Amino acid sequence: MFIKQNKKYVKIVLPLACIVALMISWCSFARSIPDEIHMIQGKETVFEGNLPIQADIIEENIGVLSVNNQPVTENIHIDMTKPFTVKSENQGTAKVELSLMGVLPLKTVQANVIPRTEIVAGGIAVGVSMDTRGIMVLGTGYVNGTENKVYEPAKGILQAGDMILQAGGKILKNKEDLMQVVEQNGEKSMEFLVDRNGVQQTVAITPVFSQEDNSCKIGIWVRDSTQGIGTITYFNPDNNTFGALGHGVYDVDTQELMQIKNGQITQSSIIDVKKGEKGEPGALTGNVGRDLVLGSIAINTEVGIYGTVEDGKQSYFTGKKLPIALQQDIKEGKASILSNIEGEEVKEYDVEIESVNRYSKNESKGMVIKITDEELLSKTGGIVQGMSGSPILQNDKIVGAVTHVFVNEPTKGYGIFIENMLKAEKAIL
């Protein structure tokens, strides 16, 4: 009797398990599909198919849109298991409903037709300096008070990643302002306006007099700026903007994306290269200053830093003006990068695009590239810190930029699609 009941139980559970597994797989597949795709105005875009998906264009305000060379005059159905082509003569958007095998709804994707775009290829290393929006808390600590007593005035009140915007009602410009306000307040409770994960709140802390420093303190470590070396990906002469890095600037202590108040890119010259090795990424060393300002940084995003070039400094960006290529045009195989690893000279180096992940949710990791150029390998060992933002070229088009190195395999790294960077740039226009 026990064995028969067990068999019946197994017969019921196995189909349920299959259904659950299918639902999980379906949800994962839906999440892997991008929320939007791009096409270039006037260019026929070829989609490879091989996906078990049916698509219905449910809203079309693009104009002269054609699918497989047939003009779209009303809603159209597409079988994405087979290759197909799409073309539009006008800019605009369309909504496309996707379903699995024409049965299970997946998601709605926005198709954007963008203008033909040419930008100046970068590759030049620059100094990057940024001031935080507020004073960033790195952590809390101790204050040695009177009679050798130890206090932790900020413990449990402030935490790493908090941005202190005001102290005692005063707007803070830098950490010196914070120290001054705390000192003037003395040993009585004071209020701090703090931004924590995008939500502002007011907290109260009572400073403690430190015998060691002969001043009042609240027991925190803070940062109000950062600087380093990065690479310009492109200069857009149509709107005087630039894009760089291809990934965000994170605080080294909190690992949070830095919220910036302002920033600058400055002229720099590479003076040394620390060669990358397995398990230890290399780095470019250059001069970082604020004297020869080339542009201002407006935003720091997950996919790079963006801003405007200073008047009169456009001539510094002397690279070749090239058209962009969208992700569906990128092929695995030979490509090149532009990079500045010595002095101020930008050179072109051979790379291999090993894989293209057109459905990656991490926008800064759309490609895997491998350095194949013997000269670059001999000098850097592969991709090193400071090379982030080096433009990736294929078939005389800008397809993206270098973003990350594989720490255990420095000859390889990730790249971002250029369309993702240009999309982020729109936030400052």
CORQUI-V992996 format. One record per backbone hydrogen bond with DSSP energy under -1.0 kcal/mol. CO is the residue of the C=O (numbers start at 0). NH is the residue of the N-H. E is the energy in kcal/mol with one decimal. If there is no record, write none. Layout:
co = <CO:CO>
nh = <NH:NH>
e = <E:E>
This chain:
co = <0:1:2:3:4:5:6:7:8:9:11:12:13:14:15:16:17:18:19:20:21:22:23:24:25:26:27:34:36:38:39:44:46:50:51:52:53:54:55:58:62:63:64:65:66:69:75:77:78:79:83:84:85:86:87:91:92:93:94:94:95:96:97:98:99:99:103:106:108:109:110:111:112:113:116:118:119:123:125:126:127:128:129:130:130:131:134:135:136:138:142:143:145:148:150:151:153:153:158:161:162:163:164:165:166:169:173:174:175:176:177:178:179:180:181:189:190:191:192:192:193:194:195:198:200:202:204:207:209:209:214:216:218:220:220:222:223:225:227:229:230:231:232:233:234:235:235:235:239:240:241:242:242:243:243:248:250:255:258:261:262:263:264:264:265:268:269:271:273:276:279:281:282:284:284:290:291:293:294:295:298:300:303:304:305:305:306:307:309:312:313:315:319:321:322:325:332:334:335:336:338:341:342:346:348:349:349:350:351:352:354:356:361:365:366:367:367:368:369:372:373:374:375:376:379:383:384:386:387:389:390:391:391:392:396:397:398:399:400:401:403:405:406:408:409:410:411:412:413:414:414:415:416:417:418:419:420:423:424:425>
nh = <4:5:6:7:8:9:10:11:12:13:15:16:17:18:19:20:21:22:23:24:25:26:27:28:29:30:31:109:111:113:42:85:83:52:100:79:98:77:96:94:64:88:71:86:69:66:56:54:81:50:46:67:44:65:41:112:60:110:57:58:108:55:105:53:102:103:99:97:95:36:93:38:91:40:323:321:234:231:229:265:227:263:225:260:261:133:163:222:160:220:150:210:148:144:142:154:156:157:161:136:194:134:171:192:169:166:177:178:179:180:181:182:183:184:185:204:167:202:164:165:200:162:198:195:193:191:189:216:213:214:209:207:140:137:138:135:131:129:127:125:244:122:121:242:119:238:239:240:308:235:306:232:233:245:304:257:254:250:132:130:296:128:293:294:126:286:342:284:282:279:276:384:273:270:271:292:266:309:264:307:305:303:300:243:297:298:241:295:312:315:316:317:120:118:397:328:352:350:392:348:346:344:269:338:336:371:372:334:369:332:367:359:364:356:414:353:354:412:351:376:377:378:379:380:275:386:283:389:230:401:337:398:399:335:393:324:417:391:415:388:413:408:278:411:382:370:405:368:402:365:366:400:420:421:422:423:424:426:427:428>
e = <-2.1:-1.8:-2.0:-2.0:-2.1:-2.2:-2.3:-1.6:-2.6:-2.5:-1.4:-2.9:-2.3:-2.3:-2.6:-2.6:-2.4:-2.4:-2.5:-2.5:-2.6:-2.6:-2.4:-2.4:-2.3:-2.2:-1.4:-2.5:-2.9:-3.2:-2.2:-2.3:-2.0:-2.6:-1.9:-2.2:-2.3:-3.5:-2.9:-1.4:-2.7:-1.0:-3.3:-2.2:-1.5:-2.4:-2.3:-2.9:-1.2:-1.9:-3.0:-2.6:-3.3:-2.8:-4.0:-2.9:-1.4:-3.4:-1.9:-1.1:-2.9:-2.3:-2.9:-2.7:-2.4:-1.7:-3.5:-2.7:-2.9:-2.2:-2.1:-2.5:-1.2:-3.3:-1.7:-3.0:-2.0:-2.4:-2.2:-2.2:-2.0:-2.8:-2.2:-3.2:-1.2:-1.5:-3.0:-1.9:-3.2:-2.6:-2.5:-1.6:-1.6:-3.1:-2.4:-1.1:-2.1:-2.3:-2.1:-3.1:-2.8:-2.3:-2.1:-1.8:-1.7:-2.0:-1.3:-2.3:-2.2:-2.4:-2.3:-2.1:-2.4:-1.7:-1.5:-2.4:-3.0:-2.5:-2.9:-1.3:-2.6:-2.2:-1.6:-2.9:-3.3:-2.9:-2.4:-2.7:-1.4:-1.0:-3.4:-3.1:-2.7:-3.3:-1.1:-2.4:-1.8:-2.7:-3.0:-3.1:-1.9:-3.4:-2.6:-1.8:-2.8:-1.1:-1.2:-1.3:-2.3:-3.4:-1.5:-2.3:-1.6:-2.2:-1.8:-2.3:-2.1:-2.7:-3.3:-2.8:-2.2:-2.5:-3.0:-1.5:-2.8:-1.3:-1.7:-2.9:-1.6:-2.5:-2.6:-2.5:-3.3:-2.9:-1.6:-1.1:-2.6:-2.8:-2.3:-1.5:-2.0:-1.4:-2.7:-2.0:-2.7:-1.9:-2.1:-2.3:-2.2:-1.6:-1.6:-1.3:-2.6:-2.5:-2.4:-2.1:-3.4:-2.2:-3.3:-2.7:-2.7:-1.7:-2.3:-2.4:-2.3:-1.8:-1.6:-2.2:-2.4:-1.9:-2.1:-1.2:-2.1:-3.2:-1.9:-2.3:-1.3:-2.0:-2.5:-2.4:-2.2:-1.2:-2.8:-1.2:-3.2:-2.1:-2.5:-2.4:-1.8:-2.3:-1.8:-2.7:-1.3:-2.1:-2.2:-2.2:-2.0:-3.1:-2.6:-3.0:-1.5:-1.8:-2.6:-2.6:-3.0:-3.3:-2.6:-2.7:-2.7:-1.7:-2.0:-1.6:-1.0:-2.4:-1.8:-1.6:-2.0:-1.7:-2.1:-1.1>
